[in-house]
Amino acid sequence: MGIYLESAYKTPLPDGSFDPRVWDLAKYFATFSGNGLVQVHDLDGEVLASVAEALSSREISVRPVSLEAMVMPNRFAFRAICKKKQAGETSRLPCMALVELKD
């Protein structure tokens, strides 16, 4: 079982104040077994960027966008944006990305 969490928070400016219009977003996925927490995956931009790099090739770029389901322990289905690269053009393709997250 798992829970997907998105939390909005404010990061202080250098002077300690906050911009009331700017929010940061954190994404986490926590997995549970029985009554215990098994693992928390931090799905920050850096993690998703490295996943996008690993899934992409010279012909197709793949960028995971939102978590849709846990399909096996540590394997997750993401809605993704996929673009086929050809001769200076890009065309969007419907796709999902199956990702295995490890520590």
N, C-alpha and C positions, 0 to 999 in steps of 0.2 A: 504494500500500500504506500501511497505517496501523497504529498501535499505540495502544490506549486504556489509560491508566494511572490507577490510583487509589492514592494514597499516604497513609498515616496518619502523623501527626507530632504532636509535643507543642509547645505554645507555653508559654514560661515565664511564671509569675505575676510580678507587680511585684517581689517579693522575690527573684526568680531561681530559685525552686523550681518543681517540677512537680507537678500533681495526678495521681496514678497512675491515676485513673479516667477522666480526660478526654483525648480524642484529637481532633485536627482532621483533616479529610479534604480532600485536594486531588485534582482530576480534570483530566487532560490528555489531549489527543489529538495525536499526532505523525504527520505524513505524510512519506513517503519516495518518492523517485524514483531508480530504480537503486540505487546504494550511498550516496546522499546524503540528508541530512535536508532537507526542503523547508520545513516550518513546524511550530511547536508552538502548539496552541490551548489556552489556559488556560480550562477549563470551570468556573470558580469560581461561587459563588452569585450574584455580581453580574452575570456574563455571562448565566447562565441566567435570572435575574430580568428582564433587559432583553429576552431572547428571548421570555420568557413574555408580557411586556407588548406586544411587537410582534405576537405571534400571536393575542392575545386581542381580543375585541370586547365590546360591551355585552351580547350574547346568549350568548357562550361564553367561558369562561376556559380557557386552554391552558397547562399547565406541563410543560416537558420534564423527565424524571426521569433516564433512563439512556440512554447512547449505545448504539445497536444496530448500526449499519452506516454505512460511508462509501459513498454511492451515486454520487458524482461528485467530482472535485476540489473541495474546500471545501463540499460538500453532504453533510449527515449526517442519518440517520434516528434519531430519538430515540423511545423509548417515552415516552408522555406521559399526564398526567392531564388529562382534558377534562371540564368541567362546564358543563351548560346551565343558564343562569340564567333563571328565570321566576317572576314574582310572589312573590318572597321565598323560593322553593324552589330547590334545586339538584339536578340529577340527573346522575350520572356517565355518561359515554359512553366506549366503547373507542376509542382513537385513537393515532395515531403523528404525530409532527411532523417535517416535512422542513425543515431549517435550513441556510442558507448562512452560513458564518462567514468573515469577512474581517478583515484587519488593522485 
